[in-house]
Amino acid sequence: MLDASQSMLGKWEKEQKMQVATRLLSNLMDSLQPIENLEVALRVYGHQYSVANGDRSCQDTKLEVPFGPYNYTKIKKKLSYIYPKGTTPIAYSLEQTKNDFPPCTNCKNILILITDGIEECDGDPCAVALALKKNNVTLKPFVIGMDLDVEMIDAFRCIGTFYETKDQESFQNILNVVISQVMNNTTVQVNLLDEAGNPTETDVNMTFYNNHTKAMTNNFIHTMNNRGEPDTIPLDPVLKYDLQVHTIPEVGKQNIEIYAGKHNIIAVDAPQGMLKLDINGVNEYDELKCIVRQSGKMKTLYVQDFEEITKYITGNYDLEILTLPRMHVNDVNIKQSHTTKVFIPEPGVGIFYLPSKGVASIFTIENNKLQWIRNVDPSIDRETIVLQPGKYKVVYRGYNVKQVIFTKEKEITIKSGLSTQVRF
């Protein structure tokens, strides 16, 4: 997008700024011709109406050469006819570019803005650039300022990557740098760092989100390549990203900028160790599970099966083991690359015989108080229940007995690996 406002008639060294810009852009068209899968378009502003035309001049922007294959000659010809006339409607021109790029699911849309002045039509280029990003118009403008005043420079930094040129030689060099960044291969690797700061963690799901729209863009499972290094991932350098690494608990990084034409490294602290839960003896439970929380927090991170080995970010965790009764093991420390093992006693078995249907409740005795554990199934007259070793009280009354004084109770002791019969 080329500035053809009246100020481009000004002298820059020994030539008009417009002559310098059109000559160097024409040379650029020649150098781009051998590149495959590349289409170029030309939008110009400030070249159709003079400032005296008022509102008309503030909408003076035109896509002079639309996108198409091998249209370099068309652009060179159009550049030779452009003559600066009007004002500088940058915001309005930026907004119009959203319709310039053809629909494509696998393209990079790049905008290079060449200007010598700031917005002069009360528009807000920063707001327009942000709105384009939020509407999923993936434009990352490169702004090349031609001999801009110092106070003008900050007005462009919000739009995209800004380059300042003070003479024709620097203009040529920066234009080459921008094209190189656009065309060169961009690589990205995510380093999941252990506690020593080394990128050894891997085999974790990662999700990338558009930093502006918060829309999901990519899902990857981190892996190491054949050289034992984090594998490179394909990310479009047009966007800024938020990264979510699905460790337990999750870690991530916000506002990640990818630099085109370079090898980018995203480093995230993700030191992990393992937790294994086991029983000292025979596991009588069908599917024994454990609720895992960060120490001192109520949020459930994961429900882990016994005999399963699960990775966690290093630190302290509270375990709620779903035995009968439930067991709590707090401040379990997970260390880097180490398997922390938590063992619980082997359970016993209580076999409960009821003379008739009724209410039969099982309690533990804690500090001379009863703590309810569960009820025996009232629909059957015999039930086998797996219980952790300890002392229990069982309280029973049949449905057909209508006086509370006929409530019965028994104290029992459950021992590891043994069966205990309870009869009323």
Secondary structure by P-SEA (a helix, b strand, c coil): ccccccccccccccccaaaaaaaaaaaaaaaacccccbbbbbbbccccccccccccccccccccccccccaaaaaaaaaaacccbbbbaaaaaaaacccccccccbbbbbbbbbbcccccccccaaaaaaaaaaaccccccbbbbcccccccccccccccbbbbbccaaaaaaaaaaaaaaaccbbbbbbbbcccccccccccbbbbbccccccccccccccccccccccbbbbbcccccbbbbbbccccccccccccccccbbbbbbbcccbbbbbbbcccccccbbbbbbbccccccccccccccbbbbccbbbbbbbcccccbbbbccccccccbbbbbbbcbbbbbbbbbccccbbbbbbbcccbbbbcccccccccbbbbbbccccbbbbbbcccccccccbbbbbbbbcccbbbbbcc
